[in-house]
Amino acid sequence: LGGLAKPVASAQYVGRRNFSGARVHAAPNDAVAAASELARTGAKLDVKKVLVVGSGGLSIGQAGEFDYSGSQAIKALKEANIETVLVNPNIATVQTSHELADHVYFAPVTPQYLAQIIEKERPDGIMLAFGGQTALNCGVQLDKMGVMEKFNVRVLGTSVRTLELSEDRDLFAKALKDIDIPVAQSTAVNTVQDALDAAKEIKYPVIVRSAYALGGLGSGFAANETELQALASQSLSLCPQILVERSMKGWKEVEYEVVRDAQDNCVTVCNMENIDPLGIHTGDSIVVAPSQTLSDEEYHMLRTAAIKIVRHMGVVGECNVQYALNPHSLEYCVIEMNARLSRSSALASKATGYPLAFVAAKIGLGWTLPELQNSVTTTTTACFEPSLDYVVTKIPRWDLSKFNHVSRDIGSCMKSVGEVMAIGRTFEESLQKAIRSVDPSFAGFAPIAECMPKEESELDEMLSSPTDRRLFYLAYAMLERDYTVERLHELTRIDRWFLYKLENICKVHKALKDPHQTLQNLGRAQLETAKRMGFADAQIAKLMGSNEDAVRAVRKQFGLRPFAKRIDTLAGEFPAPTNYLYTTYNAATDDVAFNEHGTMVLGSGVYRIGSSVEFDWCGVSAIRALRQLGHKTIM
C-alpha cells in the first residue's frame, strides 16, 4: 500500500476490481470502514508537503465558492497528515485562518510569486483545481516556465496537459471530434463570400461574432442569406475578421458534475438545468437541480457523453461539462468543460450532500472512489450517485442598481455578485423561497413596482431580451396582463414546463386576491395549497389585505406547520443522512427530533456588494468556538 502503516487486520480490501457494491452498501461494513481509515491516515502518492493555490481577491465570477473548495482541500490534506502551504492574498477567507493551513502566504497569485514560493518551500505536490481560473492559468504558466520540472513538483489531480486541452477552444474541439462528440461549430472568415459559404455548411440560423471587437460590436443573428449578407458586410467594415457560428438560440442549457479517479472510476454527482435558455452565462441564470424537463433518454445520453469526455480528456478529480440541447430533437453539443471546481460544484455539493471538493482532493492524493467514504453521510462510499427527492433552485443576486448608466442586460458575460439556493419538495415552493432569499424586499413570485411597463411592446421587449429583472416582468405579464404560456414561451424560449409551474403560482395568487376572499372565510385546504406552493404568511396577508400575525394565527388554528426534512442522498431508499436540513409544507413528518437545544449562529445571507466572504469567516469561527465549548450548533 505504498509504504503506509500496516493494513487493518479485518480489512477485506475494497478497491481495484474486487469492489462489490451491494455488499459494501449493506449495513455496518468493515471493508469501507477499514479502507476509509487508511484513506484518512495517509497519502497513496508519496507526498509530504503540498502547495494549494487560492483564487486571490473576490471578483465577479470568482467568489466564496473557491474559499469553500480550497478549505475542503486543506482539510483533506491535513487528515492525511500532509504539510500544507497556501497562497492567497484574500484575508477575509476561511482558508487563510490560522487553524487550517500550516503556512499561509498573503502573496499575489501570479506565476512569478508562486515560483519564488516553490523555490523557498520546496513542496512535493501542487493543487491547481481549487483556486478557480486564476490558479489554473498560473499552473499552466508555471509548467511552461519549467518551474515544476526544475523543482520536481508534482501536479496532483488533473494534469496540466488536460487543463490546456480543456481551455484551448481549438484543441478541445479536436479532442472531442476524436470520440464523436459534437462541439459548437464556428468558422473564422475575412470576406462576405466566405461568410456565406461558411453559413451554407453550418446551416441557418447563424450567429455572427466579430473578432478583435470590444463588447460584441458588430455581432448578431442571421436567419437567411440576405440577412447574413447585410450583417457580414457591416461587421467586416468594423473589423478584419468575423466568426460565423451556428445559432443555438433557445436551446436548453444543461450541465453535469462528474468525478473521476486515476483508476477510471466515474460518477456523475449531479445534473443541473438552466431555466433560461442558452445564451445566458450559468452564473447569471436561474438553475434547477436535478434537471426537470429532460426525458430519461436525454438524461442518459448526456450522462454517457459526459463520462466519455471526462475519460478521454483524462480528468482526475472533479469536472463540469456544459451542454446545449435542442428542445425538439436529441441533437446536442458541448459548450465547454471546466476541469476544476467551479461555482456549480459548490451548488452541486450542497444540493446533493456529496462533498465534491473534499473527494477531489483525496483523489488528487491517489485514492480511488470505492476506497473513500462520503464524509458527509459516513455510511456510503464516495463511489455512488446521489438521487434526490427534492428540488433545488439557485437564483443569482445582482447589485446593478448601485451603478449609474449600467446596462441591465444579461448575456454570456457574468454580472451577478452572489447567489442563493433554496430547497423544496415542489418547484413552486423552492422558487418562491429562493426569490425571498435573494432580497427580503421581494415577497415571492409577484410583480414589483419598477417592472410594470404600460406599453405592451415594451413588456414584450423586456421578456424577449433577458435582464436581471426578467422574472418580475414574467410575473407582471402573467398576473396583470394575462399572457398565456404559449405567448410567453414564444417570447422567452423558457421551457413550457417551467411556465406552467409559474402559472400554478399565479392561480393561487389570483384566488387569494379575489375581493370575495377574506381571512375569515379562508378554508384549510386553500391555505394549505398556498403554503405548499411556497407562499409566505406575509405574502398571503398582503394579498388579502390583512397582516402577517393574523394569517399565522389562522394557520396555527388549522394545525398547518412546516416540517424539517433532511437532505438524504439516496432519496430515502437507504439511510444516508447529512447535516443539511430544509423546511417544507409538502411533508407529514419531521426528519429530526428537536432535542439538542443547540446554539444558533445566523449567517449574512447572499453575497452582495459590501457583505461577502468575511461574514462566512465570522460564522465559521463562531461555530468552531462553540463546538470547542461542547455546544451543539445550528447554522
N, C-alpha and C positions, 0 to 999 in steps of 0.2 A: 504493500500500500504506500510505496514511495516514502519510506523512512518515517512512518508515523509511530505513535505509541502502539503497544501491542494490541491487536484487534480484540474487541469484546468477545468473550468466550461463546456466549449463546447466539452470536450473530449468524443468522442464515443470511449470507451477504446478498444485498439487493443491488442490482446494477448490471451493466452489460446485458447479456441475453437472458439470464435466468430470473429476470424480474417478473413476478406473477401478480398482475394487478388485482385479481379477485381476492387472492389470499391476503394481500397486503391491506386491502381496504376493509377486511373483516375486523371486528372489534380490536382489543388491545393487541398490537402486534410487535413482537420483539425485533423483527427484521428492520422495520422502519426506524424504531427507536435506536437500535444499535448503529445503523448506517448514519442516521442524522446526528447521533452522538459523535461519531467520527468526523462528520462534516462540520460539526460545531467546533471541534477542538484543534483543527489544523488545516493546512492547505495541501492540496494534492500536488500542485506545482511547487517547486522549491523556491518560494519567495519569502523573504524575511521582512522586507521594507517596501511599501508601495506608495507611489505618489498619486493622489487623487486631484484631478484638475477641476476647479469650480467654474462657475459661469460668469463671475465678475459682477459688476453692478447690475441692478434690475433695469430692464429696458422693455419696451413693448415687444412681446413675443418671447421674452426670457425672464421669467419671474420666479415666484416661490416654488414652482414645480422642480427646479433644479437644486434648490436647497433641500427639498424633500428627497430627491434621488441621491444627492451627494451624502446626506446624513445617513441614509439607509446603507449606502456602500461602506461608509466608515464603520457603521455598527457591525456589518457582516465581517469586515476585516478584523475588527477588534475581537470578535467572537472567535476568530481563527488564530488569535494571538500574533497578529502581524502588525509591525510598527507602521504607523500611517503618517504621511506628510500631506498637508492640504495647502493648495494655493488658491486664495480667494480674497480679493480686497474688500468684499462687501461685509462690513462689520455687523450689519443688522441680522445676519443669518443664524440659524440654529447650528449649522455645521461648523461655524467658527467658535462655538462656545468651548470653554477650556476643558470640559469633560469628554469631548468627542475625539478629535484627532490628537496624536502625540506632538506633532509640530505644525503650527499654522503660520503661513507666510501671507501677510497682507500686501501682496505684490500684484502688479498688473498681470492679467492673464494674457501674455504675449509670448511668442516663441523665444525671444531674446532673454526675458526674465526666467522663463521655465528652464532654458538651457543652463543658466547660471545656478539655479536651484538644484538641478540634476547633478551638476558638477560638484556642488558642495555636499549634497545629501547622499549621493550615490545610491538611489533606490534600485531594487531588482526589477520592479514592475511599475507600470503606469496605467491608470484607468482613464479613458477618454470619453466614455459614453454617458458620464453623469454630470457633465457641465454644459449641456446644450451645444449649439452650433459653434460657440466660441472655443470650447475645448476640442471639438472635432477638428476645426480648422488649424488650431495650434498643433495638434498631434500630427496632422498631415505635413505641416511646415517643418516640424522638428525632424520628421523622418527624412524629408528632402534635404535638410541641412546636415544629415548624417549624425545627429546627436545621439539617437537611440543606439546606433551601431557602435559609436565611439565609446559610450559609457556602458554598453551592454545592458540596456534597459529593455525589458520585455513588455510588449503591449498586451495587457490582459483583456480577454474578451475578443470582440471583433477586430480583425487585423486592419492595418492601415490601407492595404490594397482594396479590401472590401469597402472601406469608407470612401476611397477615391472613386470606386465604381459607382457607388450609390449617389455621390454628389455630382459627378460629371454627367450631364444630360445625355451627351453623345455616347459615352461608354456604357451608360445604364441602358439606353435603348438597344445597343448592340448585344449586350449581355442577355437581355430579355428575349431578343429575337432568336438566340440560340435555343431557347426552350419553348419557343412558340407562344410567348405571352404577349398580347397586344399592348403597345405603348401609344400614347397620343402622338399623332403623326404631324410633323411640320417640315416645311421646306424653305430654305433661305433663297430669295431671288433679288435681282437687281433691275429687271425691266418689267414693264406691264405684260408683255407677251409671255415671259417666263411665269409670271404670276398666274395668267390664265391657263397655261399648260399644267402648272402645279395643281391648280384647283380641279382641273379635269381628272387628274389622277386621284386626288384626295376625295373628290365628290363634294358637292354643295350641301348645306350651307358651310361657308368657311369664315374664319376669323383672321383678320389681318393685323399683325403687330409690327410696329416699326422697331428696327434695331437702333441702338445708339440714340434713342429719343427719350426725353425726360417725361415722366408722368403719363405714359401711354399716349403721347401725342401721335395723331395720325393712325390710331388703331380703330377697328370697327368690324361690324359683321356684314357679310355679303351673301345674299341668298341665290343670286344668279350671275350670269356673265356681265350683263350691263352694270349691275351694282358694283361688281368687282372692278370693272374697267375704270369706273369713276373713282372708286376708293383708292385703287392702286396708283393711279396717276397722281392723285392728290398726295398720297403718302410718300411716293417717291420724289415728289418735288420738295418734301421736307427733309428727307434723309436718304442716304445711298442704298440702304438695304432693308427689305421687309421680309417678315416671316409669314408664310401662308399656312394656316393650320386648320384642321378640321374643327368645325364648331360643335361643341357638345353641350350647348346651352340647354338647360332644362333637364339634363341627365341627373340621376341621383348620385350623391357622393357618399361612399361607404368606406369605413376603414377597419382594419383588423390589427390587433396587437398579438404578435407571435413571439414565443420564446423558444430558442433552440440551444442545445448544449453541444459540446465538442464531439459527442458520440452520435450526433444526428437525431437525437430525440427531439420532437417538435410538439408544442401545444399552442393552440390559438386560445388566448385567455379571454378575449372579449371582442365583440364586433360592435361597431357603432354606426349610426346613420345620421347624416345631417338633415334637418328639416328643410333648410334652404337648399335649392338645387345647386348644381355645380356652378362655380364662378365666384363663390364667396369663400374666403380663407376659413379653414376649420375653426381657427381661433375666434372668428367673428360670427360663427354660425351657431344656431341652437342645435345641440346634439342630443340624440336619444340612444341609450344603451339598454338592453340589446336592441338590434335593429327591429323595426316594427312592420315594415312593408315588403320585406323580401320573401319570396316563396322559398320553400325548402330547397328547391333545385338551384335557385340563385345563390342562396346562402352557402351551399356546399360547393358550388362551382368556384366561388370567390375564395372560400376557405382553402380548397385544394390548391388553387393558384398561389395563394399567399405562402403556403408551406413549400411549394415548389420553388418559388422565388427565393425564399429565405435560405433554403438548402443550396440552391445553385450559387447564390452570392456568398455563401459561407459565413453567415452571421453567427457569432457566438455570444449569446446573451439575449437582449430584448430588441425588438424592431417593430416599426409600424408601417403597414402598406396601405396606401390610399388608392381607391378605385373610382372611376366614373362608370356608371351602369346605365345603359339605355333602358328607360322605363317600359318601352314597347317590345323589347326583344331580349334575348340572352347575350346581347353584344356588350362587351365591357372593355375598358383599357386601364392600364396602371397610370396614375398621375405621378406619384412619387413614392419613395421609400425612405424612411429615416432609420439608419442603422444605429440608433441611440435612443435613450429615453427621451420622451417629449412631453408636451403638455397633455396629450391624450393618454400617455402612460399613467400620469398621476390620476386622471379621471378613471381609467380602467382599473387601477389597483383599488381605489376607494369604492368603485361601483361593484366590484366583484369580490372584494376581500382577498385578493391574491396579491401578495407582496412583490410586485414586479421588480422594483429596484433592488431589493434585498436578494432575490433569487438570481437576478442578472449578475450581481457582484460575486455570488458564490460560484456561478457558472464560470465567471472570469478566472476564478482560482482553480478551475479544473474539475469541479464536481459535476455530476450528471443529474438530470431531473429526478430519476427514480430514487437517487440517494438522498435527496434533500427533502426536508419536511417543510410543509407550508407553515411558516412561523406564526401565521395569524390563526389558523384553525387548530394547529398542532395535532390533528387527527388524520390528516390526509398527506400524501406525498405531494411534492411540487409538480408531479407529472400527471396532473388531471386538468380538465377544462371545466371551469365553473358553469353551472346552469342557474339562471336567475328566475325567481318567482315574483319579481317586482320590476318597476320601470324607473330608470334614472334619466333625469333631464338636466342638461347643462346649459345655462344661459350666460352669455358674456356681459360684462359691465363696461360701458364706455363713459368717459368723462369729457365728451366733446364740448359740453356747454361751458367748460372753463376757458375755452379759447375763443377769440374773436375771429370771424371770417373763415372758419374752418369748414370744409365740406363734410356733410353728414353721410355721404355715400359710403357704402362698404363694398369691397371687392376682393381682389386677390392679394391685396396688401393689408396686413393686420393692423387694426387700430384699437382693439379693446385692451383695457389695462388689468382686468381681472375677470373671474368667472365664479359662478356658484353651481352647486349640484343639489338637486332635491330628489328624494326617493318617495315613491308612492306605489299603490297597488294598481292604479289605472293611470293612463297617460294624462287625463284631465287633472287628476289630483297632483301628480308630480309637477306638471307645468305651472299650475297656479301657485304651488308652494315655491317654485323656483323664481317666479316673477316677483313675489313678495320678498324673497331673499336678496334680490339684486338691489332693491331700494325700498325702504319702508314706506315711501310715499305712494308706491303702486299698490292698489287694493288686490289686483289679480288680473285676469284677462278681461279688461274693460277699457273703454276709450279714455284718453286723458286730454285735458283742455287744449294742449298745443297741437294735438293731432286730429283736428276736425275741420278739414277744408270744406268751404261752401260749394265750390265748383266740382262737378263730377269728374271733369277732365283732369283736374289737379289730383283728385283722390286716385284715379286710375294710374296717373304718373307715379305717385308715391308708392303704389302697390307693385308696379312693374319694375321700378328701379330701386333695389334694396337700400335702405338706410338703417341706422341703429334703432329707429322707431317703428320699423315696419309692422311689428306685432300689434302695436296700438292702432295703426291705420287699419289693420285687418279687423280688430275688434270694432272699430267705428263703422267699417263697411258692413259688417255682419249685423251689428246691433241697431245702428241708426239708419243705415241706408238699404238694408235688406238685400244685400248682394247674395247671389246663390253660390253654392260650392263650385259649380261649373264655371261661372264667370270668374271667380277668384282663382281657380286653377289655371284658366287661360292667361290671367294677368301675372300670377306669381310663379307658376310652374311648381308650386308646392304640391306634393302628393295628395290626392283626394282623401286618403285615409286620415291624414293629419287635419285636413279641413273639416271632415265630418266630425272629428273629435272636438274641434273648436266649436262646431255648430251645437254639439251636445251641451257645452258650457253655456252657449248663448240661449238655448231653450230654457234652461233653469233660470238664467239671469232674467229673461223676459217674464217668466212665470212669477218670480219673486217681485218684479217691478210692477206687476199688474195692479192698477188702483184699487180693485176689489179685494186684493190680498192684504190682510193685516196680520200682525203678530198673533193677535187673539185667535183668528180662525186658521192659523197655520197648522196643518196636520203633521203628525210624527213622520209619516212616510216622505212627505215633501221636504221636511227639514233634513231627514237622513240622506235623501238623494243629493241635496245641495252640499252637505258635508262630504259625501263620498266623491263629489265632483271637485273637491278641493276649495270650496268657498269658506272664507274665514268668517267668524262671528261678526267682525266689524264690517266686512263686505256685505253680509246679509242685512245688517242693521241699516247700512246706508241705502240699500235698495228699497227697504221697507219703511224708511223714514223713522226709524227707531234708534235705540242706542245699543252699544255692544253688551252692556251688562244685562239689559232686558232679554236680548237674544240668548245670552249664556244661561240665564235663569230658566228660560223655556226649554233649552236644550237639556239642561240637567234634570228638569222635571220629567222629560221624556226618557231619561236614562241614557242619553247618547254621549259617549265619551270616546276619545281616540285610544287605540291600543298600541303599545310599544312592541314593535317587531324587530327581530334581529336579522341582520344580513346573513343568510345561510347559503353558503356557496354551492350546495348541492340541491338547491330548491326543496329542502326539507325531506328528500328521499333517504338521506343518510345524515346523521347528526354531524355537521361540520360548522360549529358555531364560531362567530367572530365577535369582536367587541364593538362593531358598528351597529347602531340602532336607528330606527326611524319610527315615526308615529303615523298611524293611518286609521281612517274610519272604515276601510274595507277589510275588516277583520272581526273576529269574535273572541279572541283570547290574547293575553299578553304573553310574550316570549320570555320575559324576565320577571323575577319576583323583586318587588321594591323593598328589600330588607337590608340594604347595605348602609343607608344613611350616610352617603359619602359627601365630599365637598365638591361643589360645582365651580368650575372656572369658566368664565364667559370669554369667548373669542371675539375678534373685532369684525367678523363677517368678511364680505367680499373686499378684495384689493381695490383701492381707488387711489386717486392722486392724494397723497397726504396720509394714507393709512395702509401699510402693506406688511412686508415680511417682519418688520421689527416687533409687531404685536404677536406674531407667530412665536418669535423667540421668547417674548414675555410669558405667553400662555404655557409654552412647553416648560420653561424654567419653573413656573409656579407649580405645575403638575408634578415635576420631578421632586421639588422640595416637599410637597405634601406627601408624596409616596415615601420619601425617606422618613417622614414623621409617622408612617404607618397608617395614613388615611386612605380610604377608598376614594377614587376620583371620577368625576364626570366632566367631560369637555363639551 
